[in-house]
Amino acid sequence: MSSQHREPAMTVRPPAHLKAAAQAALGGREMTAFVVACLTALVANPADFLAQLDQHWPKEKPRGRPRRTPDA
């Protein structure tokens, strides 16, 4: 059975404190609409938009299962 939704889902799990602060900063605007607006701005002018985010970019998280023993 295919999805009933027109657009594909995208799951983002920001830290709770960051999400709460962002919702307060949005002043009643919807978080989903904000994400769509950011994606639209990125597509319109990728270099400038990404340059504005450089100082806010999160550190890369390791993927996969952790090693059983620490590296020597």
Backbone as JSON, one array per atom type, in Angstrom:
{
  "sequence": "MSSQHREPAMTVRPPAHLKAAAQAALGGREMTAFVVACLTALVANPADFLAQLDQHWPKEKPRGRPRRTPDA",
  "N": [[0.84, -1.18, 0.0], [0.67, 2.14, -0.9], [1.82, 5.36, 0.3], [-0.54, 7.68, 1.64], [-0.05, 10.3, 1.61], [0.8, 13.32, -0.06], [3.4, 14.37, -0.22], [6.75, 13.17, 0.46], [7.76, 11.89, 3.67], [9.8, 13.48, 6.21], [11.97, 13.07, 8.75], [13.05, 14.72, 11.59], [14.93, 15.11, 14.48], [15.45, 17.26, 16.68], [17.29, 18.43, 19.6], [15.35, 18.73, 22.6], [15.41, 21.21, 24.01], [16.36, 22.96, 22.06], [14.37, 22.79, 20.1], [12.16, 23.85, 21.52], [13.06, 26.48, 22.0], [13.29, 27.37, 19.37], [10.61, 27.23, 18.53], [9.54, 29.21, 20.15], [10.93, 31.42, 19.15], [9.87, 31.53, 16.61], [7.44, 32.68, 16.97], [4.69, 31.81, 16.85], [4.43, 30.96, 14.26], [4.33, 28.1, 12.07], [6.39, 25.23, 12.58], [6.9, 23.34, 10.57], [6.33, 24.83, 8.25], [8.39, 26.67, 8.47], [10.64, 25.04, 8.03], [10.17, 24.3, 5.38], [10.34, 26.84, 4.21], [13.05, 27.38, 4.69], [14.25, 25.37, 3.11], [13.39, 26.23, 0.62], [14.72, 28.7, 0.45], [17.34, 27.78, 0.45], [17.51, 26.38, -1.99], [17.09, 28.51, -3.73], [19.33, 30.17, -3.37], [21.99, 28.74, -2.84], [24.8, 29.03, -2.02], [24.99, 31.47, -0.49], [23.03, 31.03, 1.48], [23.96, 28.68, 2.79], [26.38, 29.67, 3.71], [25.55, 31.42, 5.71], [24.79, 29.6, 7.61], [27.07, 28.35, 8.48], [28.38, 28.8, 11.03], [26.56, 27.64, 12.73], [26.29, 25.01, 12.17], [25.76, 21.64, 13.06], [27.97, 19.32, 14.76], [29.27, 16.41, 13.16], [27.7, 13.31, 13.74], [28.75, 10.1, 14.86], [28.06, 7.21, 12.92], [26.28, 4.09, 12.94], [26.98, 1.09, 14.89], [28.6, 1.36, 18.07], [32.1, 0.67, 18.62], [33.27, -2.37, 20.12], [35.56, -2.37, 21.71], [37.66, 0.32, 22.74], [39.56, 2.29, 20.37], [43.01, 1.66, 19.97]],
  "CA": [[0.0, 0.0, 0.0], [1.47, 3.36, -0.97], [1.47, 6.41, 1.25], [-1.68, 8.52, 1.28], [0.39, 11.68, 1.63], [1.28, 13.86, -1.33], [4.84, 14.59, -0.13], [7.44, 12.18, 1.3], [8.04, 12.32, 5.05], [11.17, 13.79, 6.59], [12.0, 13.06, 10.21], [14.15, 15.45, 12.22], [14.79, 15.04, 15.94], [16.36, 18.19, 17.36], [17.2, 18.39, 21.07], [14.11, 19.35, 23.09], [15.61, 22.62, 24.35], [16.51, 23.71, 20.81], [13.04, 22.86, 19.47], [11.34, 24.78, 22.29], [13.56, 27.83, 21.75], [12.95, 27.7, 17.99], [9.17, 27.5, 18.48], [9.32, 30.53, 20.76], [11.46, 32.42, 18.22], [8.98, 31.61, 15.43], [6.32, 33.55, 17.32], [3.39, 31.32, 16.43], [4.48, 30.36, 12.92], [4.48, 26.65, 12.13], [7.74, 24.71, 12.4], [6.97, 22.72, 9.24], [6.41, 25.91, 7.26], [9.73, 27.23, 8.58], [11.56, 24.13, 7.36], [9.92, 24.45, 3.94], [10.89, 28.14, 3.83], [14.51, 27.23, 4.66], [14.6, 24.59, 1.93], [13.17, 27.11, -0.54], [15.82, 29.67, 0.43], [18.54, 27.03, 0.09], [17.47, 26.11, -3.43], [17.16, 29.79, -4.44], [20.67, 30.75, -3.3], [22.69, 27.79, -1.96], [26.06, 29.5, -1.44], [24.75, 32.47, 0.56], [22.26, 30.43, 2.56], [24.84, 27.8, 3.55], [27.38, 30.5, 4.39], [24.93, 31.94, 6.93], [24.64, 28.51, 8.57], [28.37, 27.76, 8.83], [28.68, 28.85, 12.47], [25.53, 26.92, 13.47], [26.22, 23.64, 11.68], [26.09, 20.69, 14.14], [29.08, 18.4, 14.53], [28.82, 15.14, 12.61], [27.58, 12.23, 14.72], [29.18, 8.82, 14.31], [26.95, 6.34, 12.52], [26.49, 2.66, 13.17], [27.15, 0.64, 16.26], [29.91, 1.69, 18.64], [33.05, -0.43, 18.7], [33.27, -3.07, 21.41], [36.71, -1.89, 22.49], [38.15, 1.6, 22.23], [40.73, 2.22, 19.5], [44.29, 1.73, 20.7]],
  "C": [[0.89, 1.25, 0.0], [0.97, 4.39, 0.04], [0.31, 7.24, 0.73], [-1.26, 9.99, 1.16], [0.99, 12.09, 0.29], [2.8, 13.97, -1.34], [5.49, 13.53, 0.75], [7.75, 12.76, 2.68], [9.52, 12.61, 5.24], [11.19, 13.91, 8.11], [13.25, 13.76, 10.71], [13.89, 15.42, 13.72], [15.79, 15.97, 16.62], [16.26, 18.01, 18.87], [15.98, 19.2, 21.54], [14.28, 20.84, 23.39], [15.73, 23.48, 23.1], [15.16, 23.86, 20.11], [12.15, 23.87, 20.19], [11.76, 26.23, 22.04], [13.21, 28.28, 20.33], [11.46, 28.02, 17.85], [8.86, 28.87, 19.08], [9.78, 31.63, 19.81], [10.56, 32.59, 16.99], [7.73, 32.43, 15.72], [4.97, 33.11, 16.78], [3.37, 30.75, 15.02], [4.75, 28.86, 13.06], [5.92, 26.22, 11.83], [7.89, 24.08, 11.02], [7.09, 23.76, 8.15], [7.79, 26.57, 7.28], [10.75, 26.35, 7.86], [11.4, 24.23, 5.85], [10.49, 25.78, 3.44], [12.42, 28.07, 3.75], [14.96, 26.43, 3.44], [14.43, 25.41, 0.66], [14.3, 28.12, -0.67], [17.13, 28.99, 0.03], [18.61, 26.8, -1.42], [17.64, 27.41, -4.22], [18.58, 30.36, -4.47], [21.53, 29.9, -2.37], [23.94, 28.36, -1.28], [25.84, 30.47, -0.29], [24.02, 31.86, 1.75], [23.15, 29.54, 3.42], [25.91, 28.58, 4.29], [26.82, 31.07, 5.7], [24.82, 30.87, 8.01], [25.96, 27.96, 9.08], [28.63, 27.72, 10.33], [27.68, 28.06, 13.32], [25.47, 25.43, 13.12], [26.59, 22.67, 12.8], [27.27, 19.8, 13.75], [28.5, 17.08, 14.01], [28.8, 14.08, 13.7], [28.07, 10.94, 14.08], [27.96, 7.96, 13.99], [27.29, 4.89, 12.82], [26.66, 2.33, 14.65], [28.53, 1.04, 16.79], [30.81, 0.45, 18.67], [32.99, -1.07, 20.08], [34.4, -2.6, 22.32], [37.18, -0.57, 21.89], [39.37, 1.39, 21.33], [41.99, 2.39, 20.33], [45.12, 2.89, 20.17]]
}
